[in-house]
Amino acid sequence: MNLALAFTRTLFMILSIFFMTTYTISGSDGYTHANLMLGIGLGVTLGLALIAFDLLFKRFNLRAFNIAIIGLFVGYLMGQALVLILSSVLDISAASIHINPKVLEVIKIALFLFGIYLGTLMTLRASDELSISVPFVRFTPSAHRKKDLLIDHSILSDARILDLAGSGIFDHHLIVPRFLIKELYIQAETNDESTRSKAKRSLDMVKKLEALPDLDLRFNDTDFPEIKEPMGKMVRLARLLDANIITADLSRMQMAAIEGVRVINIHTLSTALKPLMQAGEHIKIKIQRYGKEPRQGVGYLEDGTMVVVNGGGEYIGETIDAKVLSVKHTTSGRMIFCNAKDEEGGYHSYDDEGQ
């Protein structure tokens, strides 16, 4: 919790206690210990209710809030219209229709609330179809809009982002925060050789991304000086822009998930795009080392997928034909199990575990 949020909550807790205490001791009984304790208790309860309300709507972004406000305004007008129509009908037919005043008030309140509820729901459901511009609000068809992607510093250290950006899948949707650039410039001036080298490579990557003709890389100047942790700034900016975060750091996913921001991890994306072999396919694989089991060899596809070849231990350093037995998914990626082709043109007979 940052300092500004803690200050705001403390201030409203104090104000709640002050106003409720003032109210209770200004009554007919005046100042008594009972009234004082009652006021403090009511103030603390009100303050906690305000904090609970804040926590409940923690993930409620600015755009949704403004749409709800506009919906309430439309609903208010609709409720007033319904009440006016009812009053006009009753005035015209006053001689034939007689309604108890209390019942009439209840009907008017019910109509008013119905109008507010209906107007708010209609606005929320139709917000994607509106194309009006309101200060601090932009109504766009979310069903046809891809979310922007915020780049963090870990992704700039991974050369694969350049290939992905060049593929056209991220065109007009990549955003680099200015506070990230400032942080990289600071790291580029440090005495630590590793940190300085990594920061310079990241800055070079930004220049390469800028040079891509169709990418349209954008920069955002919004900063949050009260937040010191870089990931905290990134999450806050993602919530403000209603954007996702693309990263190459697995440890960053948990914090963002708590804040309600989606994180796209390039390692997960890479694993999902690896080619999937089918049992019975024939492949050529270079055996690079021995496996764990006797006569077992291990090779790697171009994308880094490990291939375990039963009978391949006899062909270290050679490229051989192999037949796919099975493909297994592990926490670190995929593993392909194969049988090596023997000298007579057949395949060594093993199961998919090398036994």
NUBADO-71074 format. One record per residue (C-alpha): residue in three letters; x, y, z. Coordinates in steps of 0.25 Angstrom, whole numbers, padded with zeros to 4 digits, always signed. Layout:
alaXYZ/...
***
This chain:
met+0000+0000+0000/asn+0006+0013-0004/leu+0007+0026+0005/ala-0004+0034-0002/leu-0014+0023-0001/ala-0010+0020+0014/phe-0011+0035+0017/thr-0025+0036+0010/arg-0031+0024+0018/thr-0025+0030+0031/leu-0031+0044+0028/phe-0045+0038+0025/met-0044+0030+0038/ile-0041+0042+0046/leu-0052+0050+0039/ser-0062+0039+0041/ile-0059+0038+0056/phe-0059+0053+0057/phe-0073+0055+0051/met-0080+0044+0057/thr-0074+0048+0071/thr-0079+0062+0069/tyr-0093+0058+0065/thr-0095+0049+0077/ile-0090+0059+0087/ser-0098+0070+0081/gly-0111+0063+0084/ser-0121+0066+0095/asp-0113+0058+0105/gly-0100+0067+0103/tyr-0086+0062+0106/thr-0086+0048+0113/his-0076+0037+0113/ala-0087+0028+0107/asn-0089+0038+0095/leu-0074+0039+0093/met-0072+0024+0092/leu-0084+0023+0083/gly-0079+0034+0074/ile-0065+0027+0073/gly-0071+0014+0071/leu-0080+0019+0060/gly-0068+0027+0054/val-0059+0014+0054/thr-0071+0006+0047/leu-0073+0017+0037/gly-0058+0018+0034/leu-0056+0003+0032/ala-0069+0002+0023/leu-0062+0013+0014/ile-0049+0005+0014/ala-0057-0008+0011/phe-0064-0001-0001/asp-0050+0003-0006/leu-0045-0011-0006/leu-0058-0016-0012/phe-0056-0007-0024/lys-0041-0008-0025/arg-0042-0014-0039/phe-0052-0004-0044/asn-0045+0004-0054/leu-0047+0019-0058/arg-0054+0016-0071/ala-0064+0006-0065/phe-0066+0017-0053/asn-0069+0028-0063/ile-0079+0019-0071/ala-0086+0016-0058/ile-0087+0030-0055/ile-0093+0034-0069/gly-0103+0022-0067/leu-0108+0027-0054/phe-0110+0041-0060/val-0118+0034-0072/gly-0125+0026-0062/tyr-0129+0038-0054/leu-0135+0045-0066/met-0142+0033-0069/gly-0148+0031-0055/gln-0152+0046-0055/ala-0159+0044-0068/leu-0167+0032-0063/val-0171+0040-0050/leu-0175+0052-0058/ile-0183+0043-0068/leu-0190+0036-0056/ser-0193+0050-0050/ser-0199+0055-0063/val-0208+0043-0064/leu-0213+0044-0050/asp-0216+0059-0052/ile-0224+0057-0065/ser-0232+0046-0059/ala-0233+0051-0045/ala-0248+0050-0044/ser-0248+0035-0047/ile-0235+0030-0041/his-0233+0032-0026/ile-0220+0026-0020/asn-0216+0027-0005/pro-0205+0038-0004/lys-0196+0028+0003/val-0198+0017-0007/leu-0195+0028-0018/glu-0182+0032-0012/val-0178+0017-0012/ile-0182+0016-0026/lys-0174+0028-0030/ile-0162+0024-0023/ala-0162+0010-0029/leu-0164+0016-0043/phe-0152+0025-0040/leu-0143+0014-0036/phe-0148+0005-0048/gly-0144+0017-0057/ile-0130+0018-0051/tyr-0127+0003-0051/leu-0132+0002-0066/gly-0125+0014-0071/thr-0112+0009-0064/leu-0113-0005-0069/met-0116+0000-0083/thr-0104+0010-0083/leu-0094-0001-0078/arg-0099-0011-0089/ala-0099-0001-0100/ser-0085+0005-0096/asp-0078-0003-0107/glu-0087+0002-0118/leu-0086+0017-0114/ser-0076+0026-0122/ile-0077+0039-0114/ser-0066+0046-0108/val-0066+0050-0093/pro-0055+0056-0085/phe-0047+0045-0078/val-0056+0035-0085/arg-0054+0028-0099/phe-0065+0019-0103/thr-0060+0009-0113/pro-0065-0005-0118/ser-0058-0014-0108/ala-0062-0026-0116/his-0054-0021-0128/arg-0042-0015-0120/lys-0029-0022-0116/lys-0023-0017-0103/asp-0010-0010-0103/leu+0002-0017-0098/leu+0012-0011-0088/ile+0026-0015-0089/asp+0034-0017-0077/his+0049-0017-0076/ser+0051-0033-0076/ile+0044-0034-0090/leu+0054-0024-0095/ser+0066-0033-0091/asp+0059-0044-0100/ala+0063-0044-0115/arg+0050-0051-0118/ile+0042-0039-0116/leu+0048-0033-0129/asp+0044-0045-0137/leu+0030-0045-0131/ala+0028-0030-0133/gly+0033-0031-0148/ser+0022-0042-0150/gly+0011-0031-0150/ile+0004-0038-0138/phe+0007-0026-0129/asp+0005-0014-0139/his+0000-0001-0133/his-0002-0008-0119/leu+0012-0008-0112/ile+0015+0003-0102/val+0028+0006-0095/pro+0026+0014-0082/arg+0036+0026-0081/phe+0039+0023-0066/leu+0045+0010-0071/ile+0054+0017-0081/lys+0058+0026-0070/glu+0061+0014-0061/leu+0070+0008-0073/tyr+0078+0020-0075/ile+0081+0021-0060/gln+0085+0006-0060/ala+0094+0009-0072/glu+0102+0018-0064/thr+0104+0009-0052/asn+0118+0003-0048/asp+0113-0011-0049/glu+0117-0017-0063/ser+0106-0027-0064/thr+0095-0017-0061/arg+0101-0007-0070/ser+0102-0016-0082/lys+0088-0022-0080/ala+0082-0008-0079/lys+0090-0003-0092/arg+0085-0016-0099/ser+0070-0012-0095/leu+0072+0002-0100/asp+0077-0003-0113/met+0065-0012-0114/val+0056+0000-0112/lys+0063+0007-0124/lys+0061-0006-0133/leu+0046-0007-0129/glu+0045+0008-0133/ala+0051+0005-0146/leu+0041-0005-0150/pro+0032+0002-0161/asp+0019-0004-0157/leu+0020-0006-0142/asp+0017+0009-0138/leu+0023+0007-0125/arg+0017+0017-0115/phe+0023+0023-0102/asn+0014+0027-0090/asp+0019+0039-0081/thr+0010+0035-0069/asp+0019+0033-0056/phe+0015+0030-0042/pro+0026+0036-0033/glu+0020+0031-0020/ile+0022+0017-0025/lys+0037+0012-0024/glu+0035-0002-0029/pro+0036-0003-0044/met+0026-0014-0045/gly+0016-0006-0036/lys+0017+0005-0046/met+0015-0004-0058/val+0002-0010-0052/arg-0003+0004-0048/leu-0001+0008-0063/ala-0007-0004-0068/arg-0020-0002-0060/leu-0020+0013-0064/leu-0019+0009-0079/asp-0027-0003-0078/ala-0015-0011-0084/asn-0008-0024-0083/ile+0007-0026-0079/ile+0016-0034-0087/thr+0028-0040-0080/ala+0039-0050-0080/asp+0039-0051-0064/leu+0031-0062-0058/ser+0032-0056-0044/arg+0024-0043-0049/met+0011-0051-0052/gln+0006-0053-0038/met+0006-0038-0034/ala-0001-0034-0046/ala-0011-0045-0045/ile-0015-0040-0031/glu-0017-0026-0037/gly-0026-0031-0048/val-0016-0029-0059/arg-0014-0039-0070/val+0001-0043-0072/ile+0006-0049-0085/asn+0018-0057-0083/ile+0027-0059-0095/his+0032-0073-0090/thr+0018-0078-0090/leu+0015-0072-0104/ser+0028-0079-0109/thr+0024-0092-0103/ala+0010-0091-0109/leu+0016-0089-0123/lys+0026-0100-0123/pro+0023-0111-0134/leu+0016-0123-0129/met+0020-0136-0134/gln+0011-0148-0136/ala+0013-0162-0133/gly+0018-0170-0145/glu+0025-0158-0152/his+0039-0159-0157/ile+0049-0148-0153/lys+0064-0146-0155/ile+0071-0142-0142/lys+0086-0140-0138/ile+0090-0148-0126/gln+0098-0139-0117/arg+0099-0146-0104/tyr+0096-0159-0096/gly+0082-0160-0089/lys+0079-0166-0075/glu+0076-0180-0080/pro+0086-0190-0087/arg+0088-0187-0102/gln+0079-0175-0101/gly+0083-0162-0108/val+0078-0148-0107/gly+0077-0137-0118/tyr+0070-0124-0120/leu+0061-0118-0130/glu+0063-0104-0136/asp+0053-0098-0126/gly+0060-0105-0114/thr+0051-0116-0112/met+0058-0128-0106/val+0057-0141-0114/val+0060-0154-0107/val+0064-0165-0116/asn+0064-0180-0112/gly+0076-0187-0118/gly+0082-0173-0122/gly+0094-0174-0112/glu+0102-0182-0123/tyr+0101-0169-0132/ile+0107-0158-0123/gly+0110-0146-0133/glu+0103-0152-0145/thr+0090-0148-0151/ile+0080-0161-0152/asp+0066-0164-0156/ala+0057-0167-0144/lys+0042-0170-0143/val+0033-0162-0133/leu+0027-0171-0122/ser+0021-0160-0113/val+0021-0146-0109/lys+0020-0142-0094/his+0017-0129-0088/thr+0026-0125-0076/thr+0027-0112-0067/ser+0039-0108-0075/gly+0033-0111-0089/arg+0031-0123-0098/met+0039-0135-0100/ile+0039-0144-0112/phe+0042-0159-0110/cys+0047-0167-0123/asn+0053-0180-0127/ala+0066-0180-0135/lys+0066-0186-0149/asp+0076-0198-0149/glu+0085-0202-0160/glu+0075-0212-0166/gly+0065-0201-0169/gly+0056-0205-0157/tyr+0054-0197-0144/his+0059-0201-0130/ser+0048-0207-0122/tyr+0046-0199-0109/asp+0034-0193-0102/asp+0033-0178-0100/glu+0041-0178-0087/gly+0053-0184-0093/gln+0051-0198-0087/
***
